[in-house]
Amino acid sequence: MSSEAGLRRERGPATSLPGPIVWPGWLKEELGHPALRVVDLRDADAYRGAHVPGAAHLELRRLGSRSGNMDNVALPPAEFGELMGSMGISNGDAVVAYDDQWGLAAARLLWMLHYYGHRDVAVLDGGWDGWVDEGGPQATGEEEEKPGRFVAAPRSDVYASTDRIAQQIGAAGVVLVDTRTKAEFDAGHIPGAIWWDWFNAVPAGSWSVSREPAELRAEWQALGFSESDDVTVYCRSGMRAAHTYLVLRNAGFSHVRLYDGSWQEWSTTRGAGDGE
Protein backbone atom coordinates (compact mmCIF):
# COMPACT_ATOMS: atom_id res chain seq x y z
CA MET A 1 0.00 0.00 0.00
CA SER A 2 1.26 3.49 -0.84
CA SER A 3 2.24 5.93 1.89
CA GLU A 4 0.20 8.54 -0.01
CA ALA A 5 -2.96 7.15 1.57
CA GLY A 6 -1.86 8.43 4.96
CA LEU A 7 -1.85 11.99 3.66
CA ARG A 8 -5.63 11.92 3.48
CA ARG A 9 -5.77 12.24 7.26
CA GLU A 10 -3.52 15.30 7.30
CA ARG A 11 -4.47 17.65 4.49
CA GLY A 12 -7.10 20.33 4.28
CA PRO A 13 -10.57 20.88 2.81
CA ALA A 14 -12.01 19.47 -0.40
CA THR A 15 -10.14 20.04 -3.63
CA SER A 16 -11.70 21.67 -6.69
CA LEU A 17 -11.34 20.10 -10.12
CA PRO A 18 -10.36 22.60 -12.84
CA GLY A 19 -12.57 20.88 -15.43
CA PRO A 20 -13.62 17.50 -16.83
CA ILE A 21 -10.03 16.86 -17.99
CA VAL A 22 -7.07 17.34 -15.64
CA TRP A 23 -3.34 17.13 -16.27
CA PRO A 24 -0.62 15.04 -14.59
CA GLY A 25 0.98 18.14 -13.07
CA TRP A 26 -2.28 19.09 -11.38
CA LEU A 27 -2.81 15.58 -10.03
CA LYS A 28 0.74 15.42 -8.68
CA GLU A 29 0.04 18.58 -6.67
CA GLU A 30 -3.29 17.30 -5.33
CA LEU A 31 -2.38 13.64 -4.80
CA GLY A 32 -3.24 12.52 -1.29
CA HIS A 33 -5.90 15.17 -0.70
CA PRO A 34 -8.48 13.81 1.78
CA ALA A 35 -11.40 14.39 -0.60
CA LEU A 36 -9.70 13.22 -3.80
CA ARG A 37 -10.19 9.68 -5.06
CA VAL A 38 -8.26 8.31 -8.03
CA VAL A 39 -9.54 5.37 -10.08
CA ASP A 40 -7.41 3.16 -12.35
CA LEU A 41 -9.42 1.46 -15.14
CA ARG A 42 -6.61 -0.57 -16.70
CA ASP A 43 -6.45 -4.35 -16.44
CA ALA A 44 -5.65 -5.90 -13.08
CA ASP A 45 -2.12 -7.02 -13.95
CA ALA A 46 -1.14 -3.56 -15.16
CA TYR A 47 -2.59 -2.02 -11.99
CA ARG A 48 -0.70 -4.37 -9.69
CA GLY A 49 2.51 -3.75 -11.61
CA ALA A 50 2.34 0.03 -11.09
CA HIS A 51 -0.35 2.65 -10.53
CA VAL A 52 -0.92 6.16 -9.24
CA PRO A 53 -0.38 6.01 -5.45
CA GLY A 54 -3.64 5.56 -3.59
CA ALA A 55 -5.64 4.72 -6.74
CA ALA A 56 -8.49 2.25 -6.48
CA HIS A 57 -8.75 -0.36 -9.24
CA LEU A 58 -11.92 -0.81 -11.27
CA GLU A 59 -12.44 -3.33 -14.05
CA LEU A 60 -14.48 -1.70 -16.78
CA ARG A 61 -16.82 -4.68 -17.07
CA ARG A 62 -18.04 -4.01 -13.52
CA LEU A 63 -19.66 -0.77 -14.68
CA GLY A 64 -21.98 -2.58 -17.06
CA SER A 65 -24.88 -4.95 -16.69
CA ARG A 66 -26.96 -6.99 -19.10
CA SER A 67 -30.57 -6.13 -19.90
CA GLY A 68 -32.40 -8.46 -22.26
CA ASN A 69 -30.19 -8.82 -25.33
CA MET A 70 -28.17 -5.69 -24.52
CA ASP A 71 -24.80 -5.61 -22.80
CA ASN A 72 -22.86 -2.86 -21.05
CA VAL A 73 -25.93 -0.87 -19.98
CA ALA A 74 -25.50 1.28 -16.89
CA LEU A 75 -25.71 -0.49 -13.55
CA PRO A 76 -28.93 0.11 -11.56
CA PRO A 77 -28.59 2.92 -8.97
CA ALA A 78 -28.22 0.74 -5.88
CA GLU A 79 -25.57 -1.47 -7.49
CA PHE A 80 -23.62 1.52 -8.77
CA GLY A 81 -23.71 3.18 -5.35
CA GLU A 82 -22.49 0.00 -3.71
CA LEU A 83 -19.66 -0.31 -6.23
CA MET A 84 -18.51 3.26 -5.71
CA GLY A 85 -18.67 2.87 -1.93
CA SER A 86 -16.57 -0.31 -2.08
CA MET A 87 -13.86 1.71 -3.82
CA GLY A 88 -13.82 4.34 -1.10
CA ILE A 89 -15.82 6.92 -3.06
CA SER A 90 -18.41 9.05 -1.27
CA ASN A 91 -20.74 11.70 -2.67
CA GLY A 92 -18.59 14.58 -1.47
CA ASP A 93 -15.36 13.38 -3.08
CA ALA A 94 -13.64 14.62 -6.21
CA VAL A 95 -12.84 11.73 -8.55
CA VAL A 96 -10.10 11.49 -11.17
CA ALA A 97 -10.16 8.47 -13.48
CA TYR A 98 -7.50 7.22 -15.87
CA ASP A 99 -6.77 4.34 -18.24
CA ASP A 100 -4.35 3.51 -21.05
CA GLN A 101 -6.68 3.97 -24.03
CA TRP A 102 -7.08 7.73 -24.57
CA GLY A 103 -9.57 8.08 -21.73
CA LEU A 104 -12.14 5.74 -23.27
CA ALA A 105 -12.83 3.67 -20.14
CA ALA A 106 -12.35 6.63 -17.80
CA ALA A 107 -14.93 8.63 -19.78
CA ARG A 108 -17.47 5.86 -19.27
CA LEU A 109 -17.03 6.17 -15.50
CA LEU A 110 -17.26 9.96 -15.77
CA TRP A 111 -20.57 9.75 -17.61
CA MET A 112 -21.99 7.23 -15.14
CA LEU A 113 -21.01 9.42 -12.20
CA HIS A 114 -22.68 12.37 -13.93
CA TYR A 115 -25.77 10.28 -14.57
CA TYR A 116 -25.96 9.26 -10.94
CA GLY A 117 -25.72 12.80 -9.67
CA HIS A 118 -21.98 13.21 -9.10
CA ARG A 119 -20.47 16.09 -11.11
CA ASP A 120 -17.08 16.47 -9.41
CA VAL A 121 -15.24 14.03 -11.66
CA ALA A 122 -12.51 14.33 -14.29
CA VAL A 123 -10.38 12.21 -16.62
CA LEU A 124 -6.58 12.35 -16.44
CA ASP A 125 -5.18 13.63 -19.73
CA GLY A 126 -2.65 11.22 -21.20
CA GLY A 127 -3.79 8.50 -18.83
CA TRP A 128 -1.20 6.18 -17.38
CA ASP A 129 1.27 6.85 -20.21
CA GLY A 130 1.09 10.59 -19.63
CA TRP A 131 1.54 10.08 -15.90
CA VAL A 132 4.70 8.04 -16.46
CA ASP A 133 6.05 10.51 -19.02
CA GLU A 134 5.55 13.37 -16.54
CA GLY A 135 7.46 11.51 -13.85
CA GLY A 136 4.45 10.93 -11.60
CA PRO A 137 5.03 8.81 -8.49
CA GLN A 138 4.08 5.14 -8.67
CA ALA A 139 2.92 2.45 -6.27
CA THR A 140 2.72 -1.32 -6.74
CA GLY A 141 0.50 -4.13 -5.50
CA GLU A 142 -2.94 -3.57 -4.02
CA GLU A 143 -4.36 -0.59 -2.12
CA GLU A 144 -6.39 -0.91 1.07
CA GLU A 145 -9.52 1.20 0.68
CA LYS A 146 -11.68 2.49 3.48
CA PRO A 147 -15.30 2.06 2.30
CA GLY A 148 -17.18 5.19 1.33
CA ARG A 149 -20.89 5.94 1.14
CA PHE A 150 -22.27 6.77 -2.28
CA VAL A 151 -25.98 7.32 -2.90
CA ALA A 152 -26.82 7.25 -6.62
CA ALA A 153 -29.50 9.73 -7.71
CA PRO A 154 -30.24 9.43 -11.47
CA ARG A 155 -30.41 12.67 -13.47
CA SER A 156 -32.39 12.99 -16.68
CA ASP A 157 -30.34 15.86 -18.14
CA VAL A 158 -27.44 13.65 -19.28
CA TYR A 159 -29.43 10.55 -20.25
CA ALA A 160 -31.38 9.89 -23.45
CA SER A 161 -33.95 7.13 -23.82
CA THR A 162 -35.14 5.51 -27.06
CA ASP A 163 -38.51 7.22 -26.76
CA ARG A 164 -36.93 10.65 -26.28
CA ILE A 165 -34.77 10.24 -29.36
CA ALA A 166 -37.70 9.01 -31.47
CA GLN A 167 -39.83 11.96 -30.41
CA GLN A 168 -37.15 14.55 -31.19
CA ILE A 169 -35.83 13.37 -34.55
CA GLY A 170 -35.73 16.39 -36.83
CA ALA A 171 -36.54 18.90 -34.08
CA ALA A 172 -34.81 22.29 -34.28
CA GLY A 173 -31.76 22.63 -32.04
CA VAL A 174 -31.61 18.88 -31.35
CA VAL A 175 -28.59 17.01 -32.68
CA LEU A 176 -27.85 13.29 -32.70
CA VAL A 177 -24.22 12.24 -33.16
CA ASP A 178 -23.19 8.69 -34.13
CA THR A 179 -19.64 8.09 -32.85
CA ARG A 180 -19.03 4.69 -34.47
CA THR A 181 -16.87 3.99 -37.50
CA LYS A 182 -18.00 5.08 -40.96
CA ALA A 183 -18.55 1.44 -41.95
CA GLU A 184 -20.88 0.92 -38.97
CA PHE A 185 -22.71 4.15 -39.70
CA ASP A 186 -23.19 3.29 -43.38
CA ALA A 187 -24.55 -0.15 -42.47
CA GLY A 188 -27.34 1.48 -40.47
CA HIS A 189 -27.91 4.44 -38.17
CA ILE A 190 -30.63 6.38 -36.40
CA PRO A 191 -32.47 8.65 -38.85
CA GLY A 192 -31.05 12.15 -38.92
CA ALA A 193 -27.83 11.27 -37.09
CA ILE A 194 -24.57 13.04 -37.90
CA TRP A 195 -21.53 10.80 -38.21
CA TRP A 196 -18.43 11.74 -36.20
CA ASP A 197 -16.05 8.95 -35.17
CA TRP A 198 -15.11 9.28 -31.48
CA PHE A 199 -11.41 8.83 -32.31
CA ASN A 200 -11.47 12.10 -34.26
CA ALA A 201 -11.10 13.78 -30.86
CA VAL A 202 -7.69 12.23 -30.18
CA PRO A 203 -4.61 14.20 -31.29
CA ALA A 204 -2.56 12.27 -33.85
CA GLY A 205 0.28 10.28 -32.33
CA SER A 206 -0.69 11.18 -28.76
CA TRP A 207 -2.10 9.58 -25.63
CA SER A 208 -4.03 12.78 -24.86
CA VAL A 209 -7.78 12.60 -24.39
CA SER A 210 -8.74 15.49 -26.64
CA ARG A 211 -7.61 17.95 -29.28
CA GLU A 212 -7.94 21.65 -28.51
CA PRO A 213 -11.56 22.63 -27.77
CA ALA A 214 -11.52 25.56 -30.23
CA GLU A 215 -10.40 23.24 -33.02
CA LEU A 216 -13.14 20.75 -32.20
CA ARG A 217 -15.83 23.44 -31.96
CA ALA A 218 -14.91 24.66 -35.45
CA GLU A 219 -15.11 21.10 -36.78
CA TRP A 220 -18.51 20.51 -35.20
CA GLN A 221 -19.75 23.88 -36.44
CA ALA A 222 -18.89 22.77 -39.97
CA LEU A 223 -20.99 19.65 -39.38
CA GLY A 224 -23.94 21.79 -38.34
CA PHE A 225 -24.02 21.98 -34.55
CA SER A 226 -22.71 24.23 -31.79
CA GLU A 227 -22.73 24.83 -28.03
CA SER A 228 -26.31 26.11 -28.04
CA ASP A 229 -27.70 22.82 -29.35
CA ASP A 230 -29.07 19.89 -27.36
CA VAL A 231 -26.65 17.11 -28.37
CA THR A 232 -27.13 13.38 -27.84
CA VAL A 233 -24.30 10.96 -28.58
CA TYR A 234 -24.47 7.22 -29.22
CA CYS A 235 -22.37 4.31 -30.49
CA ARG A 236 -23.03 0.57 -30.28
CA SER A 237 -23.31 0.20 -26.51
CA GLY A 238 -22.48 3.59 -24.98
CA MET A 239 -18.71 3.18 -24.59
CA ARG A 240 -17.26 5.24 -27.44
CA ALA A 241 -20.06 7.77 -27.09
CA ALA A 242 -19.00 8.41 -23.49
CA HIS A 243 -15.66 9.67 -24.78
CA THR A 244 -17.42 12.10 -27.12
CA TYR A 245 -19.68 13.14 -24.25
CA LEU A 246 -16.53 14.03 -22.31
CA VAL A 247 -14.85 16.04 -25.08
CA LEU A 248 -18.09 17.92 -25.82
CA ARG A 249 -18.36 18.86 -22.14
CA ASN A 250 -14.73 19.88 -22.11
CA ALA A 251 -15.32 22.07 -25.17
CA GLY A 252 -18.08 24.00 -23.41
CA PHE A 253 -21.20 22.14 -24.53
CA SER A 254 -23.60 22.25 -21.58
CA HIS A 255 -26.51 20.30 -23.08
CA VAL A 256 -25.13 16.84 -23.80
CA ARG A 257 -26.81 13.48 -23.27
CA LEU A 258 -25.72 9.91 -23.85
CA TYR A 259 -28.02 7.27 -25.30
CA ASP A 260 -27.00 4.38 -23.09
CA GLY A 261 -28.79 1.68 -25.08
CA SER A 262 -27.26 3.13 -28.25
CA TRP A 263 -27.41 1.22 -31.53
CA GLN A 264 -27.85 -2.18 -29.89
CA GLU A 265 -31.16 -0.99 -28.44
CA TRP A 266 -32.38 1.14 -31.35
CA SER A 267 -31.70 -1.54 -33.96
CA THR A 268 -33.69 -4.16 -32.05
CA THR A 269 -36.60 -1.98 -30.94
CA ARG A 270 -36.94 0.52 -33.80
CA GLY A 271 -35.44 -1.29 -36.78
CA ALA A 272 -32.19 -1.12 -38.70
CA GLY A 273 -32.45 2.59 -39.44
CA ASP A 274 -30.95 4.42 -42.38
CA GLY A 275 -28.09 3.04 -44.41
CA GLU A 276 -25.99 4.38 -47.23
N, C-alpha and C positions, 0 to 999 in steps of 0.2 A: 504494500500500500504506500502511496506517495505521502511525503511529509506535508505536501500542499494542503491536504485535507485539514490539518490542524489549524491552518490559518483562518478557517471559517469561524473559529471561536474567538478570534482576536480582532478582526477588522470591523470597520464601521458600517453605516447604514447601506440600504439597498443601492446597487449600481444602476446606471441608466444606459440602455443600449443606444448607440448613435443611429441605428437604422436596422432594416431587415438583413443587411449584410455587414459583417464586421471583419476587421483585418487582424492578422496575427499580432501585429504590434500592440493593438488595443487589448487583445485577449491576454497577452503577456503581462500587461500592466494591471489587469483586473483579476488575473488568476488567483484563486483562493478567497475571493470575496464571499462573505457569508451568505449572500443571497444570489450567487451566480452558480448555475449548474451547467456543466458541459456534458454533451452526449456524443459518443462515438458510434457511428452507424456502419463501420466497416465489418468485415467478417471477424469471427471470434479469434482466430489464430493471429490475425494482424493486430488486433487489440491487445492480446496478451503479450505479443512481441514488443510493442511500444505504443504508447498513447499519451495524450495530453494529461498531465498530472491531475488526479481527482475526477477524471471523466468517467461517467457511467457508460456501460456498453449496452447497445440495443440492436438486436437483429431486426432488419427491416421487415421480415415476414411477420413479426409479432404485431406490427401496426395494422395488419390487414386481417379480415375475416372473410368467410365465404357465405354468400347469400344466394340460394337457388343455384343457377349455373354461372354466377359471377364470382370472381376471386378478387382479392385485394380491396374490398370495400372497407370503409372506415369502421373501426371497432365501435360497438355500442358504447354509450357514455360511461356506464358503470365499469366496463372492462377497461376502457381507456384510462379512466381515473385511477383504477387499481394499478395499472401498468406504470403510469407516471409516478405514483406514490412509491412503488417498489424500487424505483430508480432514484429516490430521494428528492423528487420534484414536488413542490407545493405551489399553490396558486400565486403566492407572492414572489416567487423566484423569477429571475431573468434566466433564460435558457439560450445557450449557444450550441448549435449542432454542426457536426462536420462528418465528411466521408472521404472517399478517394475517387469520386466519379463526378466531378464538377458541381457538387452540391445537389445531385439528383435525389439521393435518399434523404439528405438533410432537409431539403425543401418539402418533401412529403411530411416529415414530422412537423415542420413549421406550419404547413397548411392545417394539419390536424389540430395542432394547438390553437391556431386561430379559430377553427371551427368550434372547438370546445371552450371558447371564451377566454383564451390566454393569449394576449397580444405581445407580451414582452419576450419575444423570441427572435433569434437571428441565426443566419448561416455563416460559418467561417469561410471567408474568401480564400480560395486556394486549397481548402481542405487540409488533409493530413500532409500532402506534398508541400503546400505552401508553408505550413507550420515548421516542417523540417528545414526547408530552404531558408526560413527566417531565423533559424537557430533557437526555436522554441524548446523549453525544457520537456523532458520525456520521462515517463514512468513505465514500468513493466509489470506483468502479472495481473492480478485482479484487484479491484478497489472494494473496500468495505463501505457500503452505503447505509446511512441512517435513513429509515423510511420517512417519506414525506406524506402530506395529505393533499390530494388533488381532487377537487370536485369539478366534473365536466358539465358545462352548461352550454348546449348547442346554440349556435347563432345562425340565423338564416341569411345574413348579409354576405357570407362568403361561400354559400352552398347553393348549388343549382340542382333542381330535380328534373326528371324527364318531362313532367307536366309543365313546369315553368318554361322550359326551353321550347316545347311545342306551342305554347300559347304566345310566345314572344318572337317567333320566327318572322323576320321581315319588319319588325317594329322599329321606328325611328330611334336612334341613339342606343340601340341594343346590338352588340357585336358578339359573334360566336367564333372562336378561334380553335382550329384543329391543329394540334401540335405533333401529329404523327409524321411519318415519312411521306414523301410525295406519292410513292407507290401505294401506300395504305389509303391515302386520301383519294386517289384516283379510282381505287377499287370500290369505294363507297364512303359517303360522309353525310353528316346531317345537313339537310337543305339550308342553303344560305351561309354555310360556314366559310370562313377565310382560312386558307392553308398557311401555316407558319411553323416550320419544324422547330421544336424546342432547342435543338442544338445550334440554331442560328444565334442564340444568345451568347454562346461561349466564344471568347476571343481565340483566334487561330493559334495553335501551338502553345496553349496555356492551360493551367489547371484552375484558372479563375472562374468564378461563378457566372459573371456577366460582363459584357461589353459596356462601354460608357452609356449611361442613361440617355444623354442627348442624342447619341447616334442611333440608339434603338427607337426613341420617340420619332425621329425623322423617318426611319424605316417603316414604322407602323402607320405614321401619317400617310405615307405613300400608298399603303395598303387600304387606307380608308377609315382609320379609327384613331382616336386621341384620348387624352386624359379625361375628357368630359363624358365619354361614353361608358355605358354599363357593359363590361366585358366578361364573358364566360369562356373558360378554357376547358378543353377536353382532349383525351388521347384514347388509348384502348381501355385502360383501367385506372386512370387517375394519377399515374406515377409521373410521366413526362410532363403532363399538364401542371403538376405542382411546381415544377421548376419554372415554367412560364408564369405561373401565378406569382412566384417570388420575384422574378425580374420585372414584371409589370408593377408590382408594389414598390420595388426599389426605384423604379423610374417615375414614381409620382402618381400612378393610377390608383385612385382611392375606391373605385367601384369595380372590384374584381371578384368573380365567383369561380368555383371549380365544380364541374359536373363529375361527381365521384363515380357514378356508374359508367360514365363515358361511353365509348362506342360499343363495349360489350353489352351494355344495357339497352342502348338505343336500337342496335341492330336486331336484338331479339324481341323487343316490345313494340318497335315502330317500323320495322322493316329495314332493308339494306340501304336505304337512302340514295342520294345522288351518286353517280359515277361518271367518269370521263373517259 
